[in-house]
Structure formats: C-alpha cells, structure tokens
Amino acid sequence: MDVLRILDDLNTLVVDKPKHFGPITWGLDKDEISMQITKIRASLPNEVKAAAATVRDAEQIMARAKEDASKTTDAAQKESERIVAEARKEAERLIEQARLQQEHMIGESEILKLSKAQSEEVRNAAEREATVMRRGAESYARDVLSQLEGVVGKVMTTIERGKQEMTRPELPAQAVVREKEKVRA
C-alpha cells in the first residue's frame, strides 16, 4: 500500500472534510491532526518515499507500454488490411486478365479447349497467389503482435523485480552501516 497516499486520504477525511453535526465538529482539532500527519510524513524513511516514487514510475511505464502496444497493434492491423487489400486488387486484376484472355481464346474455335484450360489455370494461380498474400499479411500481423507481447512481458518482469526489491528485508550488515552513517551525521 502507498503510505503517502493513505496519509493524503486521512488528511482529506479529517482536516479538509470533517464530519459535522450542525455547528459541532466531532471534537477534532484540525490543526493538531494536520500537524501529526505532517510529522508522520517527515518521519517516514527515505526508502518508503523512494518506493512510492518507484511505484509511480512503474505505473507511468505501464501506461506508456499500454499506449505503445495499442499504437503498434493499430499499425499492424492497418498494415495487414493494406496488404490484404493489395492482394485482393492483384487477384482481381489477374482474374480479369484471365477472363479477358479466356474471351479472346473463345473466339478461336480450334483452340477452345486449350483456352478454357489456360484460363482456369490462370484463375487458380490468381486465387493461390491471393491466398498466399493473405496468409503473409496474417503472418506479419501475428509476428508484430508476438514482438509486442515480448516487450510487454519484459516490462512486466521489470516491474515485478522492482516490487520484489522493495519488499526484500534489509540485511543486518546494511542496517549497522546505516546506523553508523546516522551517528556520523
């Protein structure tokens, strides 16, 4: 829990918005309570304040990571849609070309069977090419999302490590060194 945030909430409840019953405040001395809250804040170890700052930083990093993930996802989606649209256009162009070629060949009665076979082959090739292009676009989008998942995973790992560092108990040797530093100061 964020001790500083709790102190702010306590200050708001007791000093800024105390409970009143008519003109009577429930026996609270706002100035005394405010002074006590200030003393508590001043007596908190620097590690608590640093931990609160680390938590705020981690929250900001997470917010930026989510924003970056959203932007990357949007960009990948747009790119895949563009690739699919291009594949469709190319497929339509190839199909139209095959249809025109087929019509031209139909005019020549001797090679009618050959033209039908060739046009079907071109149409099948166009459909295969469109399928390959669509799969490529989907693969690209999947790769981008996988990379994004890796980045977000690294950020989450860093945050977890930071939390663990904050909750790790201080070693006795470190406590002695800190006490000596306090005495010297």
N, C-alpha and C positions, 0 to 999 in steps of 0.2 A: 504494500500500500504506500502511497505517496504521503508521507508525514506532513510535508509542507502544504499540500492540497487540503488535508484534513484540518490543519490549523486555520487555513483560509476559510473553510466551511464553518468552523467553530466561531471564528471572528464574525462571520456574516450572521450566524444564528443568534449570538449573544449580544454583540455590540451594535451591528447595523440594523438588525430586525428582531429586537427582543419582544417577548410576548407581553402584551398589556391587557389589563382588565380595567377598562375605563382609564382614569388618570394614573392608575397604580401600575408600576413595573414590578414584577415579582421579586423584589428585594435584591436585584443585581446592581452592582456598581460597575457601570460600563468602563470607566477609566481604569479601575483596578483590574478587571478582566482583560482589557486591552493590553495593559502593562504586563500581565502574566503571560499572555500569548506571545508578546514581543520577547520576553525573557526566554521562553521555551525555544523560540526560533533562534535566538542568539546562542543558546547553549547546545544546539544540535551539532554533532560532529560534522566536519567538512565533508566526510565521506558520504553522509546522508544527503547533503546538498549536491555533491558531485553525482551521486546515484540518481537523484531526481533529474539533474541535467542530462545524464546519460539516457534515462528513460524518455525524456522529451526528445532528445536527439534520435533515439531509436524509433519513436513514433513518427517523427518527421521523415526518417529514412524509409519507413514502411509506406508512408503516404506517397512519397516520391516514387518508390518502387511500384506501387499500385498504379500510379498515374502513367509511369513509363510502360508498364505491362499493358495497360489499356491502349495507349498510343500504338505500341508495337502490334497488338492484336488487331487494332483497326487497320493499320497499314498492311498487315499480312492479308487481312480479309479483302481489302481493296485491290491489292496486288493479285490475289488469286482470282477475284472477279474479273479483273482486266485480262488475265491470261486465259480464263475460260471464254470470255467474250471474243478474244482474238482467235481462239481455237474454233469457236463456232463460225466466225466470219470466214476463216480459212476453209473450214469444212463446207460451208455453203458455197464458197467460190469454187471449190473442187467439184462439188455435186453439180453446180450449174455448168461448169466446164464439161463434166461428163455427160450431162443431159444434152448440151449443145452438140457435143461430139456424137452422141447417140442419134440425134435427129439428122445430123449430116450423113451419117452412115446409113440410116434407114432409106434415104433417098436412092441409094445404090442397092438395087435388089440382089445382085450377085453376092455381095458381102454382108448381107443382112444378119446372118447367124454370127459372123465374126464380130460385127459391130455391137450386137447385143452382149456378147461375152466380154468384149473390151470395156463397154460402158459399165457393166456390172462390176468388173474388176476395179475400175477407177472409183466407182461409188463405194465399194468395200474398202479400198485403200483410203479414201477420204474419211470414212467412218472410223477406221482403225487409227488414222492419224489424229482425228478429233478425240478419240478415247485416250490415246497416249498423251496428248496435250492436257486433257482434263486431269488425268492421273498425275502428270507432272505438276500441275498447279496445286492439286491437293497435297502432294508430297512436299512441295515448297512451303505451303501453309503449315503443315504438320511439323516440319523442321524448325520453322520460325517459332512456333508455339513451344516446341521442346526446348529450344535455346532459352526462351523466356522463362520457362519453368525452372531451368537450371539456375538462372540469375536470381530468381525469386527465392529458390531454395538456399542459395548461398547467403542471401540477405537474412533469411530466417535463421540460419545456422549462426551467423554473426550476432544476431540479437540474442539468441539462446546463450551463446558463450558469454555475452555481456551480462546477462541476468545471473548466470552461474558465478561469474567473477564478483558480482555484488553480494551474493549470498554466501560466498565461501568464508568460513570463520578465519579470523586473524590468527596467525601462528604466535606462540608465546614469545619467540625471539623478536618478532616485529613489534609486539606490544611493549617490550622492555626498551627497545630502541626509541620508540615514540615517547615513552615516559621520560627517558633521558633527554630527548630533544625539548620536551615541555619544561623540564627543570632548568635547562640551559637558557631558555628564553625568559 
